[in-house]
């Protein structure tokens, strides 16, 4: 018979343990234990009674009861929840004297009242277990809340009158409990065998033998290990010196603390503090999930947590990934295209300031703009038939000076001019660009031909005619020309390929409104794949967003990431650069990545994390993608869920945005095999608290944004969170991340 000592980390009175099929030795402990059998069968001995447990059984083992779990079936899923009874004595008088009778294996016919009581037990225990696994700050609060609810539920429904019904513990157990309780209350002070012997009116020799028999270790070793575990929270969560925390927890000297630490962890306290944090370490017990059953455990806990055994809200993703040896067929490099639809805006000095600031974080591959042939951008001398491109020249000079490649949208309106006249202006403009910026530079640019009228027969006529004229002009034929198509209810795929595939074009841009895309998503994806395959040219897909307040929120950020990684068939897209200045409201649901006055919106942060994905594709799945370039890895984790009836959602209901979402959390467990060595880890965190100025504005009480102090504060909140750490890897790196809805996390791992 062994005494079991459990550690409680993070100042929480809770611990969990998962069982495999191995039999356990008889044991006892001061802690109250609740065993949940989700699946399979086992035998449980409590004192002199054997209980046969099978699927969906729950049994409570009282403090100091000797028990043994054995004959565990191959397919079993069994988990135990422990809590420290001493923790609750300060809240409930004589709590340690209570005896609980809670054992579903004894129930044959269960009435509705009992059923509800046990359902609540399943629900509360499962919620505590899940929160313990997630182990972030919010979940720690949930653990305390639900643990107190569990204790209250036990006292109200399963406790027996201790004076009459609590079975007597043996004299030895009672004595031992008194000794352990004394150590727990006085471990920070000097404690000797003589102290314990005097308290129990025994000899020191007897107490020493007594300790070895029931604890399996000597008194000094037990006391030092107890003090060591109590010190772990301060070690990983405070900046106390090693000397101070060793003395605070009862050690007589720093040397004694270091020796005890090294014996257990095989490293010094300072090395441990450097390599570990409380956020990524759970208890030192067997709380590690059996990897092959981890998802099943989570599914069962979700089911029990819901109380109705339905509607799980957490998706658990576990994956082992070979980051050393993998197929190097797919190279990930998202083409970053900033877009604005009125080139005249780029003449504004504030606009240029905002753009220059933005490219410090995201260097776009192209700056795409429309309105090239608006009359405000040039002068035309009809007598001499000459053009003066003075405003366009100023804009192009600006981009040339900061080394950004133009992507020009050239719009033709059949109602205003002939194709011949349009081509003459186009040729004049391009020849001007070649003379000013040289042919080699202009060959890097892109020119998108676009018809203002979306009547497909007229579009086809325009494209075929203008492409023939370009092909017949030697200088123009050397440049990158493409066309656009807009998908709507009248679209027919034969227009898209049949009449164009024999023409020389370098790319196609496919446009669709958000509503049309949602209505025809499968068709659009097939069309994009066929276009890439049949025409073998660069294909862009642009989802044209409508103004909506959610464009200002964290929802838009995760939507962008989800769409790019899942819905665009590996086609690059474009991102509207800045909100319109025609309406000086800060939050108006416009589609830009920046507010009109240059503050980064959540969508900018989405493109920022996407821009970090560069290299060979190592692996991807639901909620994650991993790339590698040389000795660096980029891991993007995300959680997005489309909102039904998105277009009708009102801003006053923003706090209820995810109320009916079936999936609210992704718990992502990745084991990545890496080459041995030291690695630096950089983490970018985006959520409502990091990088979402709209959510900060709501937290402020929606003040007027005309107030300069408000603007300065929001400006300070535009950036996403950033954390650094270092670690040593022997064979693999284990990442456990809790990703809530509307959040992103980018992890960069670099070999040092």
C-alpha positions in Angstrom: 0.0 0.0 0.0 1.5 3.3 -1.1 0.7 6.9 0.0 0.2 9.1 -3.1 1.4 12.6 -3.0 -0.2 15.0 -5.6 1.2 18.3 -6.6 -1.1 21.3 -7.2 0.3 23.9 -9.6 -0.7 27.5 -10.3 -2.2 27.9 -6.8 -5.2 25.8 -7.8 -6.6 23.0 -5.7 -7.1 20.7 -8.7 -5.2 17.9 -10.4 -6.1 15.3 -13.1 -4.8 12.0 -14.1 -5.5 9.7 -17.1 -5.3 5.9 -16.7 -3.9 3.4 -19.2 -4.6 -0.3 -19.1 -1.9 -1.1 -16.5 -3.1 -2.1 -13.1 -2.4 0.2 -10.2 -1.1 -0.7 -6.8 -3.3 -0.1 -3.7 -2.9 3.5 -2.6 -4.3 6.2 -0.4 -4.0 10.0 -0.2 -5.4 13.0 1.6 -7.0 14.2 -1.6 -10.6 13.6 -2.6 -10.7 11.7 -5.9 -13.5 11.4 -8.5 -13.0 8.7 -11.1 -14.9 9.1 -14.3 -15.2 6.0 -16.6 -16.1 7.4 -20.0 -15.7 4.0 -21.8 -14.6 0.5 -21.1 -14.6 -1.3 -17.8 -12.5 -1.8 -14.7 -12.6 -3.1 -11.1 -12.3 -0.7 -8.2 -11.5 -1.8 -4.7 -12.3 0.7 -1.9 -11.2 -0.7 1.4 -12.8 -4.1 1.5 -15.4 -3.7 -1.3 -15.1 -4.3 -5.0 -17.1 -2.3 -7.5 -17.5 -3.2 -11.2 -17.3 -0.1 -13.3 -18.3 0.2 -16.9 -19.0 3.0 -19.4 -20.3 6.2 -18.0 -19.7 5.5 -14.3 -18.6 8.1 -11.7 -17.2 7.2 -8.3 -16.0 9.5 -5.5 -13.2 8.2 -3.2 -13.0 10.0 0.1 -9.9 11.3 1.7 -7.6 8.6 3.1 -9.6 5.7 1.7 -7.4 2.9 0.5 -8.3 1.9 -3.1 -7.0 0.1 -6.2 -8.0 0.4 -9.8 -7.3 -2.8 -11.9 -8.5 -5.1 -14.7 -8.7 -2.0 -17.0 -10.0 -3.0 -20.4 -8.1 -2.3 -23.6 -10.6 0.2 -25.0 -11.0 2.1 -21.7 -11.1 5.9 -21.3 -10.7 6.7 -17.6 -9.8 10.0 -15.9 -9.6 11.0 -12.3 -10.1 14.5 -10.8 -8.4 15.2 -7.5 -9.0 18.2 -5.2 -7.4 19.2 -1.9 -9.8 19.1 1.0 -7.6 21.3 3.1 -8.1 24.1 0.6 -11.8 24.4 1.5 -11.5 24.2 5.3 -11.1 28.0 5.4 -14.5 28.4 3.6 -16.4 25.5 5.2 -15.9 24.5 8.9 -14.9 20.9 9.4 -14.9 20.2 5.7 -12.2 17.6 6.2 -14.6 15.7 8.4 -17.3 15.3 5.7 -17.9 12.0 4.1 -19.4 11.8 0.6 -21.4 8.9 -0.9 -21.3 9.3 -4.7 -21.1 6.1 -6.8 -23.2 5.5 -9.9 -22.3 1.8 -10.0 -24.5 1.2 -7.0 -27.6 2.6 -8.7 -30.1 0.3 -10.3 -33.2 2.4 -10.8 -32.5 6.1 -10.9 -35.3 8.6 -10.3 -35.4 12.0 -12.0 -34.0 13.9 -9.0 -31.0 11.6 -8.7 -30.4 11.6 -12.5 -30.2 15.4 -12.4 -27.7 15.3 -9.4 -25.4 12.9 -11.2 -25.7 14.7 -14.5 -24.6 17.9 -12.7 -21.6 15.9 -11.3 -20.6 14.7 -14.8 -21.0 18.3 -16.2 -19.0 20.0 -13.4 -16.2 17.5 -13.4 -15.8 17.6 -17.1 -15.8 21.3 -17.2 -13.0 21.4 -14.6 -11.0 18.8 -16.5 -11.3 20.7 -19.8 -10.3 24.0 -18.2 -7.4 22.3 -16.5 -6.2 21.0 -19.9 -6.5 24.5 -21.6 -4.6 26.1 -18.7 -4.9 29.8 -19.6 -5.7 32.7 -17.4 -9.4 32.7 -18.1 -9.7 28.9 -17.6 -8.0 29.2 -14.2 -10.9 31.4 -13.1 -13.4 28.9 -14.5 -11.6 26.1 -12.6 -12.0 27.9 -9.3 -15.6 28.8 -10.1 -16.6 25.3 -11.1 -14.6 23.7 -8.3 -16.5 25.7 -5.7 -19.7 24.8 -7.5 -18.7 21.1 -7.4 -18.0 21.2 -3.7 -21.3 23.0 -3.0 -23.1 20.3 -5.1 -21.4 17.5 -3.2 -22.2 19.0 0.2 -25.9 19.6 -0.8 -26.5 16.3 -2.4 -23.9 13.6 -1.5 -22.6 14.4 2.1 -23.5 12.2 5.1 -23.7 13.3 8.7 -20.1 12.9 9.8 -20.9 12.3 13.4 -23.1 9.2 12.6 -22.3 7.9 9.1 -18.7 8.7 8.4 -16.8 5.4 8.7 -13.9 5.6 11.2 -10.5 5.8 9.7 -7.9 3.7 11.3 -5.9 5.2 14.2 -2.8 5.1 11.9 -4.6 7.0 9.1 -5.9 9.6 11.5 -2.5 10.1 13.0 -0.9 10.3 9.5 -3.4 12.9 8.4 -2.6 15.0 11.4 1.1 14.8 10.5 0.6 15.7 6.9 -1.8 18.6 7.7 0.8 20.0 10.2 3.5 19.8 7.4 1.2 21.5 5.0 0.5 24.4 7.4 4.1 24.8 8.6 6.4 23.8 5.8 7.8 27.3 5.5 9.1 27.0 9.0 11.7 24.7 10.5 10.1 21.2 11.1 11.9 18.3 12.7 11.1 14.7 13.6 11.2 15.8 17.2 8.4 18.3 16.5 6.2 15.6 15.0 7.0 13.1 17.8 6.1 15.6 20.5 2.8 16.4 18.8 1.8 12.8 18.6 3.4 11.7 21.9 5.7 9.3 20.2 9.4 8.7 20.0 11.4 10.1 17.1 12.5 6.6 16.1 8.9 5.4 15.9 7.8 8.5 13.8 10.8 7.9 11.4 9.8 4.2 10.9 6.1 5.2 10.7 6.9 7.7 7.9 9.0 5.3 5.9 6.3 2.6 6.1 3.4 4.8 5.0 5.1 7.2 2.7 7.7 5.0 1.1 10.4 7.7 1.6 12.1 9.2 4.6 10.8 12.2 6.4 13.6 14.6 5.2 13.1 13.6 1.6 9.4 13.9 1.8 9.6 17.3 3.4 12.1 18.6 0.9 10.1 17.3 -2.1 6.9 18.9 -0.6 8.7 22.3 -0.2 10.1 21.9 -3.7 6.7 21.5 -5.3 5.3 24.4 -3.3 8.1 26.5 -4.7 7.4 25.7 -8.3 4.7 28.3 -8.8 7.0 31.1 -7.6 9.8 29.8 -9.8 7.9 30.0 -13.0 5.5 32.8 -12.3 7.6 35.4 -10.3 10.9 37.2 -10.6 12.0 36.2 -7.1 15.7 35.2 -6.8 16.4 31.5 -6.4 17.8 32.2 -3.0 14.7 34.2 -1.8 12.2 31.6 -3.0 14.2 28.7 -1.5 14.2 30.4 1.9 10.5 31.5 1.5 9.6 27.8 1.2 11.4 26.5 4.2 14.8 25.3 2.8 17.7 25.9 5.2 20.0 27.0 2.4 20.3 27.6 -1.4 22.5 24.5 -1.7 19.8 22.3 -0.2 17.2 23.6 -2.6 19.5 23.2 -5.6 20.4 19.6 -4.7 16.7 18.7 -4.2 15.8 20.3 -7.4 18.5 18.6 -9.5 17.6 15.2 -8.0 14.1 15.5 -9.2 14.4 17.5 -12.5 18.0 16.8 -13.5 18.6 20.5 -14.1 19.2 23.6 -12.0 16.3 25.9 -10.9 17.6 28.7 -13.2 17.7 26.5 -16.3 14.2 25.2 -15.5 12.9 28.8 -15.1 14.4 29.7 -18.5 13.0 26.8 -20.4 9.5 26.6 -18.9 6.6 28.8 -18.0 3.5 28.1 -16.1 1.5 28.6 -19.2 2.9 25.6 -21.0 3.4 23.2 -18.1 0.8 21.2 -16.4 1.3 19.2 -13.2 4.1 16.8 -12.7 1.7 13.9 -12.3 0.5 11.6 -15.0 -1.7 14.3 -16.5 -0.3 13.7 -19.9 -3.0 12.5 -22.2 -2.4 9.1 -24.0 -1.8 10.5 -27.5 -3.8 7.8 -29.4 -6.9 8.6 -27.3 -6.6 12.3 -26.8 -9.3 13.4 -29.2 -11.7 10.8 -27.7 -11.1 12.0 -24.2 -11.9 15.5 -25.3 -15.1 14.4 -27.1 -16.4 12.6 -24.0 -15.6 15.5 -21.7 -17.4 17.9 -24.1 -20.4 15.6 -24.0 -20.5 15.4 -20.3 -19.8 19.1 -19.9 -22.9 20.1 -21.9 -25.1 18.2 -19.3 -27.5 17.3 -22.2 -24.6 15.3 -23.7 -24.8 17.2 -27.0 -23.5 20.3 -28.9 -19.8 20.2 -28.2 -18.2 23.6 -28.3 -14.5 22.5 -28.5 -12.7 20.9 -31.4 -9.5 19.1 -30.4 -6.8 18.7 -33.0 -3.8 16.5 -32.3 -1.1 15.9 -34.9 2.5 14.7 -35.0 4.3 16.4 -37.8 7.7 15.6 -39.3 9.4 19.0 -39.7 12.7 17.4 -40.9 11.6 15.1 -43.7 8.6 16.1 -45.7 7.5 16.5 -49.4 9.0 19.7 -50.8 6.6 19.9 -53.7 4.5 22.9 -52.5 6.0 26.3 -52.0 3.9 28.8 -50.1 4.3 32.5 -50.9 1.2 34.6 -50.8 1.3 37.5 -53.3 0.6 40.6 -51.3 -1.4 43.1 -53.3 -2.7 46.4 -51.8 -5.5 47.9 -53.7 -7.2 51.3 -53.8 -9.8 52.3 -56.4 -9.0 56.0 -56.9 -5.4 56.7 -58.0 -6.0 60.4 -57.3 -5.9 59.6 -53.5 -2.2 58.7 -53.8 -1.4 62.3 -54.4 -2.4 63.2 -50.9 0.6 63.6 -48.5 -1.3 61.9 -45.6 -2.2 59.0 -47.8 1.5 58.6 -48.7 2.5 58.8 -45.1 0.0 56.0 -44.2 1.3 53.9 -47.0 4.9 54.3 -46.1 4.2 53.3 -42.5 2.3 50.2 -43.6 5.0 48.8 -45.8 7.4 48.8 -42.9 5.3 45.9 -41.6 4.0 44.4 -44.8 6.0 44.9 -48.0 3.5 44.4 -50.8 4.5 42.6 -54.0 2.2 45.0 -55.9 0.2 48.2 -55.4 -2.9 47.9 -57.5 -5.0 50.9 -58.3 -7.8 52.0 -60.7 -8.9 55.3 -62.1 -5.9 55.5 -64.4 -7.7 57.2 -67.2 -9.9 59.5 -65.0 -9.7 63.0 -66.5 -8.1 64.4 -63.3 -5.0 62.3 -63.8 -3.9 63.7 -67.2 -4.3 66.5 -69.8 -5.2 65.8 -73.4 -4.4 68.2 -76.2 -7.0 67.3 -78.9 -5.4 69.5 -81.5 -1.9 67.9 -81.2 -3.4 64.6 -80.1 -0.9 64.4 -77.2 -1.2 63.5 -73.5 0.4 65.0 -70.4 0.4 62.4 -67.6 1.5 64.8 -64.9 -0.6 63.4 -62.0 0.0 59.8 -62.9 3.7 60.6 -63.2 3.7 61.9 -59.6 2.0 58.8 -58.3 4.3 56.4 -60.2 7.3 58.4 -59.0 6.2 57.9 -55.4 5.9 54.1 -55.8 9.1 53.9 -57.8 11.1 55.8 -55.1 10.0 53.3 -52.4 10.4 50.3 -54.7 6.8 49.1 -55.0 5.7 47.5 -58.2 2.5 49.0 -59.8 -0.5 46.8 -60.8 -2.7 49.0 -63.0 -6.4 48.4 -63.5 -7.3 49.8 -67.0 -11.1 50.3 -67.3 -12.9 50.6 -70.6 -16.5 52.0 -70.8 -18.2 51.1 -74.1 -20.7 53.9 -73.5 -18.0 56.6 -73.5 -15.6 55.7 -76.3 -14.6 53.2 -78.9 -12.1 50.4 -78.4 -9.8 52.1 -80.9 -9.7 55.3 -78.9 -9.1 53.5 -75.7 -6.2 51.6 -77.2 -4.6 54.8 -78.5 -4.7 56.3 -75.0 -3.4 53.0 -73.5 -0.5 52.9 -75.9 0.4 56.5 -75.3 0.4 55.9 -71.6 2.5 52.8 -71.7 5.1 54.3 -74.0 5.4 57.2 -71.6 6.0 54.8 -68.7 8.6 52.9 -70.7 10.4 56.1 -71.6 10.3 57.3 -68.0 11.0 54.1 -66.1 12.6 51.9 -68.8 11.3 48.8 -70.4 12.8 46.3 -68.0 11.0 47.9 -65.0 7.7 48.2 -66.8 7.9 44.5 -67.8 7.6 43.8 -64.0 4.3 45.7 -63.8 0.9 44.2 -64.4 -1.9 45.7 -66.5 -5.5 44.4 -65.9 -8.0 45.1 -68.7 -11.4 45.6 -67.3 -14.8 46.4 -68.8 -17.1 48.7 -66.9 -20.1 47.1 -68.5 -20.6 43.6 -67.3 -22.6 42.4 -70.3 -20.7 39.2 -71.2 -21.0 39.3 -75.0 -19.7 42.9 -75.1 -17.0 42.0 -72.6 -15.8 39.2 -74.8 -15.8 41.4 -77.8 -13.7 44.0 -76.0 -11.2 41.5 -74.6 -10.6 39.7 -77.9 -10.2 43.0 -79.8 -7.9 44.8 -77.4 -5.8 41.6 -76.9 -5.3 41.3 -80.6 -4.2 45.0 -80.8 -1.8 44.5 -78.0 -0.3 41.3 -79.6 0.2 43.2 -82.8 2.2 46.0 -81.1 5.8 44.8 -80.4 6.4 46.9 -77.4 3.1 46.2 -75.7 3.2 42.5 -76.4 6.2 42.1 -74.1 4.3 43.3 -71.1 2.1 41.5 -68.5 -1.5 42.0 -69.6 -4.5 40.2 -68.0 -8.3 40.5 -67.9 -11.0 40.4 -65.3 -14.3 38.6 -65.0 -17.1 39.2 -62.5 -19.2 36.2 -61.6 -22.9 36.9 -61.0 -26.2 35.2 -61.6 -25.9 35.5 -65.4 -22.4 34.1 -65.6 -21.7 31.2 -67.9 -18.4 29.4 -67.7 -18.1 29.1 -71.5 -17.7 32.9 -71.6 -14.8 32.6 -69.3 -12.6 30.2 -71.1 -13.9 29.3 -74.5 -13.5 32.7 -76.1 -10.3 33.7 -74.3 -8.1 30.7 -74.1 -6.6 31.2 -77.5 -5.4 34.8 -76.6 -2.1 35.7 -75.1 -2.7 36.8 -71.5 -0.6 36.5 -68.4 -3.2 36.4 -65.8 -7.0 36.4 -65.0 -8.7 38.2 -62.1 -12.0 36.6 -61.1 -14.3 38.8 -59.0 -17.4 37.9 -57.1 -19.5 39.7 -54.5 -19.7 38.2 -51.0 -23.3 37.2 -51.6 -22.6 35.6 -55.0 -19.6 33.8 -53.6 -21.6 32.3 -50.7 -24.3 31.2 -53.2 -22.0 29.7 -55.7 -18.9 28.8 -53.7 -18.5 25.2 -55.0 -19.0 26.4 -58.6 -16.4 29.2 -58.1 -13.8 26.8 -56.7 -14.2 24.4 -59.6 -14.0 27.3 -62.1 -10.8 28.6 -60.5 -9.2 25.2 -60.6 -10.2 24.6 -64.2 -8.9 28.0 -65.2 -5.5 27.4 -63.6 -5.3 23.9 -65.1 -6.5 24.6 -68.7 -5.0 28.0 -69.3 -1.9 27.6 -67.1 -1.8 31.2 -66.1 -1.7 33.2 -62.9 -5.3 33.3 -61.5 -6.4 35.8 -58.9 -9.7 35.6 -56.9 -11.1 38.8 -55.4 -14.1 38.6 -53.1 -15.7 42.0 -53.2 -16.8 42.8 -49.7 -19.8 45.0 -48.9 -19.7 47.7 -46.3 -20.6 46.1 -42.9 -19.7 46.9 -39.4 -18.0 43.5 -39.0 -15.3 44.7 -41.5 -13.9 46.7 -38.5 -13.8 43.7 -36.1 -11.7 40.7 -35.3 -14.3 38.6 -37.2 -13.0 40.1 -40.5 -9.4 39.1 -39.6 -10.1 35.4 -39.1 -12.4 35.5 -42.1 -9.6 36.7 -44.4 -7.2 34.0 -43.1 -9.8 31.3 -43.4 -10.8 32.3 -46.9 -7.2 32.6 -48.2 -6.2 29.2 -46.8 -9.4 27.3 -47.6 -11.7 28.9 -50.2 -9.5 30.6 -52.8 -8.0 27.4 -54.3 -4.5 28.7 -53.8 -5.3 31.8 -55.9 -3.8 35.1 -54.6 -6.1 38.0 -53.9 -6.0 41.7 -53.2 -6.7 43.7 -50.1 -8.3 47.1 -50.0 -5.7 49.4 -48.5 -7.6 52.2 -46.7 -11.1 53.3 -45.9 -12.7 56.1 -47.8 -12.2 59.6 -46.5 -15.6 60.8 -47.8 -17.1 59.9 -44.4 -14.9 60.8 -41.5 -16.4 58.2 -39.1 -13.7 56.0 -37.7 -15.9 52.8 -37.6 -18.2 52.8 -40.6 -17.8 49.2 -41.9 -15.6 50.2 -44.8 -13.5 47.5 -46.5 -10.0 49.0 -46.0 -7.2 47.5 -43.9 -6.6 51.0 -42.4 -9.1 53.5 -41.1 -9.3 56.7 -43.1 -6.8 58.3 -40.8 -4.2 55.5 -40.9 -4.9 53.3 -37.9 -4.4 49.5 -38.6 -7.6 47.5 -38.5 -7.9 43.8 -37.7 -7.8 43.0 -41.4 -4.3 44.5 -41.7 -3.1 42.2 -38.9 -4.6 39.3 -40.8 -2.5 40.1 -43.8 0.5 40.6 -41.6 0.4 37.1 -40.3 -0.3 35.6 -43.7 2.7 37.5 -45.1 4.9 35.6 -42.6 4.1 32.3 -44.3 6.9 31.8 -46.8 8.6 28.5 -47.6 7.8 24.9 -48.3 4.5 23.6 -47.0 5.2 21.2 -44.2 1.6 20.5 -43.2 -1.8 22.1 -43.0 -5.2 21.1 -41.5 -8.2 22.4 -39.7 -7.1 25.6 -38.0 -3.4 25.4 -38.8 -0.7 25.7 -41.5 3.1 25.1 -41.1 5.8 26.3 -43.5 9.6 25.9 -43.5 12.3 28.1 -45.1 15.9 27.0 -44.4 16.1 26.5 -40.6 12.9 28.6 -39.8 9.4 27.4 -39.3 6.2 29.5 -39.4 3.1 28.1 -37.8 -0.2 29.9 -38.2 -3.1 28.9 -36.0 -6.6 30.3 -36.5 -10.2 29.9 -35.5 -13.0 31.2 -37.7 -16.7 30.4 -38.1 -18.9 31.9 -40.6 -22.0 33.7 -39.1 -25.3 32.7 -40.7 -27.2 35.6 -42.1 -24.0 37.6 -41.8 -25.3 40.6 -43.8 -28.2 41.2 -41.5 -26.2 41.2 -38.3 -26.5 44.5 -36.4 -23.7 46.2 -34.5 -25.8 46.4 -31.3 -25.7 42.6 -31.2 -21.9 42.4 -31.5 -21.5 40.9 -28.1 -23.8 38.0 -29.2 -21.9 37.4 -32.4 -20.9 33.8 -31.5 -23.8 33.0 -29.2 -25.1 30.2 -31.3 -21.7 29.0 -32.7 -21.4 25.2 -32.3 -17.6 25.4 -32.2 -16.1 28.1 -29.9 -12.6 26.8 -29.2 -9.9 24.9 -31.0 -7.4 23.1 -28.7 -4.5 22.4 -31.0 -1.9 19.9 -29.9 1.1 19.7 -32.3 4.2 17.6 -31.9 6.7 18.7 -34.4 9.8 16.7 -35.0 12.8 19.0 -35.4 16.6 18.7 -35.6 18.2 18.8 -32.2 19.4 22.2 -31.0 18.5 25.5 -29.5 15.5 27.4 -31.0 14.1 30.9 -30.5 10.4 31.2 -30.5 8.5 34.3 -31.5 4.7 34.4 -31.1 2.3 36.9 -32.6 -1.1 36.9 -30.9 -4.2 38.5 -32.4 -7.6 38.5 -30.7 -10.1 41.0 -29.3 -7.5 42.1 -26.7 -4.5 42.3 -29.1 -4.8 44.2 -32.4 -8.5 44.9 -32.6 -9.1 48.7 -32.2 -12.9 48.2 -32.6 -13.0 46.0 -29.5 -10.9 48.4 -27.6 -13.3 51.2 -28.6 -16.2 49.1 -27.3 -14.4 48.5 -24.0 -13.9 52.3 -23.6 -17.7 52.8 -23.9 -17.8 53.8 -27.5 -16.6 57.4 -27.0 -16.5 60.0 -29.7 -13.5 59.4 -31.9 -13.1 63.1 -32.6 -11.4 63.3 -29.2 -7.6 63.3 -29.7 -7.0 61.4 -26.5 -9.3 58.6 -27.7 -7.5 58.4 -31.1 -4.1 58.3 -29.4 -5.3 55.4 -27.2 -6.8 53.5 -30.1 -3.6 54.1 -32.1 -1.6 52.4 -29.3 -3.8 49.4 -29.5 -3.5 48.7 -33.3 -0.6 46.2 -33.0 -0.9 42.5 -32.2 0.6 40.9 -29.2 4.2 39.7 -29.3 6.1 37.2 -27.0 9.6 35.8 -27.1 11.1 32.6 -25.6 13.9 30.2 -26.1 14.0 26.4 -25.8 16.2 23.4 -26.4 14.9 20.6 -28.6 16.2 17.0 -28.5 13.9 15.4 -31.0 10.6 17.3 -31.1 8.8 20.4 -30.0 5.4 20.0 -28.3 2.9 22.9 -28.8 -0.4 23.1 -27.0 -2.5 26.1 -28.0 -6.0 27.2 -27.0 -7.4 29.2 -29.9 -10.8 30.9 -29.3 -13.1 32.1 -32.0 -12.0 35.2 -33.7 -8.3 34.8 -32.9 -5.0 34.1 -34.7 -1.6 33.0 -33.5 1.6 33.0 -35.6 4.5 31.1 -34.1 8.0 31.6 -35.7 10.6 29.0 -34.7 14.2 29.7 -35.7 17.2 27.5 -35.0 19.8 29.5 -33.1 
